[in-house]
Amino acid sequence: MNSAARLQIHSVEQEGPAAAVCIVRCVGGVARVGQDFTGSMTLDRILRYGREVEFLEPPHSAKVRLSGAEVHALERGAVVTALRSEA
Protein backbone atom coordinates (compact mmCIF):
# COMPACT_ATOMS: atom_id res chain seq x y z
CA MET A 1 0.00 0.00 0.00
CA ASN A 2 1.31 3.44 -0.93
CA SER A 3 -0.16 6.25 1.15
CA ALA A 4 0.98 9.79 1.87
CA ALA A 5 2.84 10.33 5.13
CA ARG A 6 0.81 12.04 7.84
CA LEU A 7 2.20 13.51 11.07
CA GLN A 8 -0.01 14.49 13.98
CA ILE A 9 1.41 17.27 16.17
CA HIS A 10 1.49 16.35 19.87
CA SER A 11 3.31 19.51 20.98
CA VAL A 12 5.35 22.40 19.64
CA GLU A 13 8.58 22.54 21.65
CA GLN A 14 10.35 25.45 19.92
CA GLU A 15 9.09 27.85 17.29
CA GLY A 16 10.81 30.52 15.25
CA PRO A 17 9.84 32.52 12.18
CA ALA A 18 11.01 29.81 9.77
CA ALA A 19 11.26 26.56 11.75
CA ALA A 20 9.63 24.60 14.58
CA VAL A 21 10.65 21.62 16.68
CA CYS A 22 7.68 19.40 17.46
CA ILE A 23 6.80 16.09 19.06
CA VAL A 24 4.76 14.15 16.50
CA ARG A 25 3.17 10.77 15.94
CA CYS A 26 3.24 9.26 12.47
CA VAL A 27 -0.39 8.36 11.72
CA GLY A 28 -0.02 7.26 8.09
CA GLY A 29 2.52 6.38 5.43
CA VAL A 30 6.26 6.78 5.99
CA ALA A 31 7.63 10.24 6.74
CA ARG A 32 11.15 10.86 5.42
CA VAL A 33 13.69 13.62 5.95
CA GLY A 34 13.47 16.06 3.04
CA GLN A 35 9.77 15.45 2.36
CA ASP A 36 7.52 18.43 1.71
CA PHE A 37 4.31 18.73 3.72
CA THR A 38 1.11 20.76 3.50
CA GLY A 39 1.49 24.39 4.42
CA SER A 40 4.79 24.79 2.58
CA MET A 41 6.83 22.92 5.20
CA THR A 42 9.80 20.57 4.86
CA LEU A 43 10.75 17.80 7.29
CA ASP A 44 14.38 18.62 8.12
CA ARG A 45 15.20 16.25 10.97
CA ILE A 46 13.79 13.26 12.86
CA LEU A 47 15.04 12.25 16.33
CA ARG A 48 13.92 8.98 17.93
CA TYR A 49 15.24 8.13 21.38
CA GLY A 50 17.92 10.80 20.94
CA ARG A 51 19.19 9.37 17.63
CA GLU A 52 18.82 10.96 14.24
CA VAL A 53 16.93 8.73 11.78
CA GLU A 54 15.93 9.11 8.12
CA PHE A 55 12.29 7.98 8.36
CA LEU A 56 9.35 7.54 10.73
CA GLU A 57 6.46 5.10 10.32
CA PRO A 58 3.21 4.46 12.20
CA PRO A 59 2.53 4.26 15.07
CA HIS A 60 5.86 5.71 16.25
CA SER A 61 6.52 9.14 17.73
CA ALA A 62 9.57 11.37 17.40
CA LYS A 63 10.92 14.87 17.79
CA VAL A 64 11.08 16.55 14.39
CA ARG A 65 12.18 19.84 12.91
CA LEU A 66 9.88 21.33 10.29
CA SER A 67 10.86 24.44 8.34
CA GLY A 68 8.87 26.72 6.09
CA ALA A 69 6.64 29.73 5.91
CA GLU A 70 3.67 28.16 7.71
CA VAL A 71 5.30 26.65 10.81
CA HIS A 72 3.64 29.34 12.94
CA ALA A 73 0.29 27.61 12.25
CA LEU A 74 1.35 24.31 13.88
CA GLU A 75 -0.60 23.42 17.02
CA ARG A 76 -1.47 20.39 19.13
CA GLY A 77 -3.73 17.98 17.23
CA ALA A 78 -2.99 19.37 13.77
CA VAL A 79 -2.14 16.82 11.06
CA VAL A 80 0.26 17.65 8.24
CA THR A 81 0.28 15.52 5.11
CA ALA A 82 3.13 14.90 2.66
CA LEU A 83 2.50 16.50 -0.71
CA ARG A 84 3.25 13.23 -2.46
CA SER A 85 3.51 9.65 -1.30
CA GLU A 86 6.75 7.72 -1.39
CA ALA A 87 7.12 4.71 -3.66
PyMOL commands that set and color helices and strands:
alter all, ss='L'
color gray80, all
select helices_A, chain A and resi 71-73
alter helices_A, ss='H'
color red, helices_A
select strands_A, chain A and resi 6-15+19-28+31-32+36-37+41-48+51-53+55-56+61-68+79-81
alter strands_A, ss='S'
color yellow, strands_A
deselect
rebuild
show_as cartoon
